[in-house]
């Protein structure tokens, strides 16, 4: 099984022409470009902007994302600016500015490491960035996980390595921020395992991974922030695999996907959830989440495609919702039953969850699940303000089944108002406490038995496990 999970590349094309105009040597094709790779590996830091000589070259690079810059060779000031709600300008700069001289024939790697409280740059260079081979792969390994002690790294053929006491590690006693020299190995299928230094019990096992010929890989162990990371026995790390400008992620082979189900259909009875025709969750009533509403308290399933049926608890032959669901290792999912049974609009709304705590913000996701409300405006008012007055909506003209991303919100206590587009209040909740590092999901729902008696379903850090 291919265990690589593709992650976004942050495109930084604007810097490629930095300092050039129509009369410069670039028009003649004589400008020599450097190669600078920037990796966000700070597990609780917000998305960041990369500033070059005070200008944004990359915007919104998130954890485990990579940006590749190709500026003309020369001297530059680099800084990392956190995207922090309520903080702007120089006050948001978390690294630098620091001066760098970039030359030809070198790949410069700048990695933001450690937690946000101690975030700093880790730099290392690749002196031969033009590796090419039809038979081999080049691999460089680094320890980027602030939550992990010194480790040993074992690399064996796929299928081997069940008894690490009989195998020597490829790398021993690798400490946080250590980056090993590159090694070249034949292309093929491998198994990567990580143990505490001196131990032979793996705390991370990649399973079988394919390393293709000609790839020039940096593999970094980063703090695991995927679904099921808080489960007993979960690996503390995952691996990011960077190949030039491409990045993917490998979770521990046994991490699995995480799934929870939310009953948000006001006229539907209690339901069971069948996975490949086997009962997995039972007797879920309207407004309930199973197995839990709390953050990262999922039902764990191996990555695969499953047939999911939502059936009436009283009679499993009544199946108002059936769907095939493809699950990825390390990803969390919320499957919400939305719509109404009576008018045959009931369906599954599948949300991809994040469980990552960001230390500089509360992360708030809003889901419109109230069929009778029409389009709505959402107001997040300061705690000392109860009337909407002249406030602008945080979210405007939100349609049924809309799902926001995770909105960065400053820590504080708020009063929530959800109105129709004419300003009539449909849902009101006072004293909503949002903390830095918290992850919150709120679903606007219909009422029962009166649909217009609207309310909220609260998930994640709104709920104690």
ChimeraX attribute file (.defattr): number of C-alpha atoms within 10 A of each C-alpha:
attribute: neighborCount
match mode: 1-to-1
recipient: residues
	/A:1	7
	/A:2	10
	/A:3	19
	/A:4	19
	/A:5	16
	/A:6	13
	/A:7	16
	/A:8	15
	/A:9	17
	/A:10	21
	/A:11	16
	/A:12	17
	/A:13	15
	/A:14	13
	/A:15	19
	/A:16	17
	/A:17	14
	/A:18	14
	/A:19	10
	/A:20	15
	/A:21	10
	/A:22	8
	/A:23	8
	/A:24	12
	/A:25	12
	/A:26	15
	/A:27	11
	/A:28	9
	/A:29	8
	/A:30	9
	/A:31	15
	/A:32	15
	/A:33	18
	/A:34	20
	/A:35	22
	/A:36	18
	/A:37	19
	/A:38	22
	/A:39	25
	/A:40	22
	/A:41	28
	/A:42	28
	/A:43	27
	/A:44	21
	/A:45	28
	/A:46	24
	/A:47	20
	/A:48	22
	/A:49	21
	/A:50	23
	/A:51	20
	/A:52	20
	/A:53	16
	/A:54	13
	/A:55	13
	/A:56	17
	/A:57	20
	/A:58	22
	/A:59	18
	/A:60	15
	/A:61	24
	/A:62	22
	/A:63	21
	/A:64	25
	/A:65	22
	/A:66	26
	/A:67	25
	/A:68	24
	/A:69	23
	/A:70	20
	/A:71	25
	/A:72	22
	/A:73	16
	/A:74	13
	/A:75	13
	/A:76	18
	/A:77	15
	/A:78	21
	/A:79	24
	/A:80	25
	/A:81	25
	/A:82	27
	/A:83	24
	/A:84	21
	/A:85	16
	/A:86	11
	/A:87	13
	/A:88	12
	/A:89	9
	/A:90	12
	/A:91	10
	/A:92	17
	/A:93	20
	/A:94	21
	/A:95	17
	/A:96	14
	/A:97	18
	/A:98	13
	/A:99	13
	/A:100	12
	/A:101	11
	/A:102	20
	/A:103	18
	/A:104	13
	/A:105	16
	/A:106	16
	/A:107	22
	/A:108	23
	/A:109	17
	/A:110	19
	/A:111	21
	/A:112	24
	/A:113	24
	/A:114	24
	/A:115	19
	/A:116	18
	/A:117	12
	/A:118	10
	/A:119	18
	/A:120	18
	/A:121	23
	/A:122	17
	/A:123	14
	/A:124	13
	/A:125	13
	/A:126	15
	/A:127	11
	/A:128	9
	/A:129	14
	/A:130	11
	/A:131	11
	/A:132	13
	/A:133	15
	/A:134	11
	/A:135	14
	/A:136	20
	/A:137	21
	/A:138	22
	/A:139	20
	/A:140	18
	/A:141	21
	/A:142	20
	/A:143	24
	/A:144	28
	/A:145	26
	/A:146	20
	/A:147	14
	/A:148	17
	/A:149	15
	/A:150	17
	/A:151	21
	/A:152	22
	/A:153	20
	/A:154	21
	/A:155	18
	/A:156	19
	/A:157	13
	/A:158	16
	/A:159	11
	/A:160	14
	/A:161	18
	/A:162	13
	/A:163	10
	/A:164	17
	/A:165	11
	/A:166	9
	/A:167	14
	/A:168	14
	/A:169	21
	/A:170	11
	/A:171	15
	/A:172	17
	/A:173	16
	/A:174	19
	/A:175	18
	/A:176	20
	/A:177	19
	/A:178	15
	/A:179	19
	/A:180	14
	/A:181	10
	/A:182	14
	/A:183	13
	/A:184	13
	/A:185	13
	/A:186	15
	/A:187	18
	/A:188	16
	/A:189	16
	/A:190	18
	/A:191	18
	/A:192	21
	/A:193	23
	/A:194	24
	/A:195	22
	/A:196	19
	/A:197	17
	/A:198	12
	/A:199	13
	/A:200	20
	/A:201	14
	/A:202	19
	/A:203	17
	/A:204	24
	/A:205	22
	/A:206	21
	/A:207	21
	/A:208	20
	/A:209	18
	/A:210	15
	/A:211	19
	/A:212	18
	/A:213	17
	/A:214	17
	/A:215	20
	/A:216	25
	/A:217	22
	/A:218	20
	/A:219	22
	/A:220	24
	/A:221	24
	/A:222	27
	/A:223	25
	/A:224	22
	/A:225	21
	/A:226	23
	/A:227	28
	/A:228	28
	/A:229	25
	/A:230	16
	/A:231	13
	/A:232	7
	/A:233	11
	/A:234	17
	/A:235	23
	/A:236	19
	/A:237	27
	/A:238	24
	/A:239	27
	/A:240	27
	/A:241	25
	/A:242	24
	/A:243	16
	/A:244	18
	/A:245	16
	/A:246	17
	/A:247	24
	/A:248	20
	/A:249	21
	/A:250	23
	/A:251	27
	/A:252	24
	/A:253	17
	/A:254	20
	/A:255	25
	/A:256	25
	/A:257	23
	/A:258	27
	/A:259	26
	/A:260	21
	/A:261	26
	/A:262	25
	/A:263	23
	/A:264	31
	/A:265	28
	/A:266	25
	/A:267	19
	/A:268	19
	/A:269	17
	/A:270	18
	/A:271	24
	/A:272	24
	/A:273	25
	/A:274	20
	/A:275	17
	/A:276	13
	/A:277	12
	/A:278	11
	/A:279	15
	/A:280	14
	/A:281	18
	/A:282	17
	/A:283	16
	/A:284	21
	/A:285	19
	/A:286	21
	/A:287	20
	/A:288	18
	/A:289	21
	/A:290	24
	/A:291	17
	/A:292	20
	/A:293	24
	/A:294	20
	/A:295	25
	/A:296	25
	/A:297	21
	/A:298	22
	/A:299	19
	/A:300	19
	/A:301	18
	/A:302	16
	/A:303	19
	/A:304	12
	/A:305	12
	/A:306	17
	/A:307	14
	/A:308	21
	/A:309	24
	/A:310	27
	/A:311	23
	/A:312	21
	/A:313	19
	/A:314	12
	/A:315	10
	/A:316	17
	/A:317	9
	/A:318	13
	/A:319	16
	/A:320	20
	/A:321	18
	/A:322	15
	/A:323	12
	/A:324	12
	/A:325	15
	/A:326	11
	/A:327	20
	/A:328	21
	/A:329	26
	/A:330	27
	/A:331	22
	/A:332	26
	/A:333	22
	/A:334	21
	/A:335	21
	/A:336	21
	/A:337	25
	/A:338	26
	/A:339	26
	/A:340	19
	/A:341	17
	/A:342	11
	/A:343	8
	/A:344	9
	/A:345	14
	/A:346	19
	/A:347	19
	/A:348	23
	/A:349	18
	/A:350	15
	/A:351	14
	/A:352	13
	/A:353	22
	/A:354	21
	/A:355	21
	/A:356	21
	/A:357	18
	/A:358	23
	/A:359	19
	/A:360	24
	/A:361	26
	/A:362	25
	/A:363	27
	/A:364	19
	/A:365	19
	/A:366	20
	/A:367	21
	/A:368	23
	/A:369	27
	/A:370	28
	/A:371	24
	/A:372	16
	/A:373	23
	/A:374	14
	/A:375	19
	/A:376	24
	/A:377	22
	/A:378	22
	/A:379	20
	/A:380	22
	/A:381	22
	/A:382	15
	/A:383	15
	/A:384	11
	/A:385	13
	/A:386	16
	/A:387	10
	/A:388	17
	/A:389	7
	/A:390	6
	/A:391	11
	/A:392	13
	/A:393	17
	/A:394	12
	/A:395	14
	/A:396	16
	/A:397	14
	/A:398	19
	/A:399	17
	/A:400	19
	/A:401	17
	/A:402	13
	/A:403	18
	/A:404	14
	/A:405	14
	/A:406	16
	/A:407	16
	/A:408	20
	/A:409	19
	/A:410	17
	/A:411	18
	/A:412	15
	/A:413	17
	/A:414	20
	/A:415	20
	/A:416	20
	/A:417	23
	/A:418	24
	/A:419	23
	/A:420	18
	/A:421	16
	/A:422	9
	/A:423	13
	/A:424	12
	/A:425	15
	/A:426	17
	/A:427	19
	/A:428	15
	/A:429	14
	/A:430	17
	/A:431	15
	/A:432	16
	/A:433	14
	/A:434	21
	/A:435	19
	/A:436	17
	/A:437	18
	/A:438	23
	/A:439	26
	/A:440	24
	/A:441	23
	/A:442	17
	/A:443	22
	/A:444	23
	/A:445	28
	/A:446	27
	/A:447	21
	/A:448	14
	/A:449	9
	/A:450	11
	/A:451	16
	/A:452	16
	/A:453	14
	/A:454	19
	/A:455	21
	/A:456	20
	/A:457	20
	/A:458	19
	/A:459	22
	/A:460	22
	/A:461	22
	/A:462	19
	/A:463	13
	/A:464	10
	/A:465	11
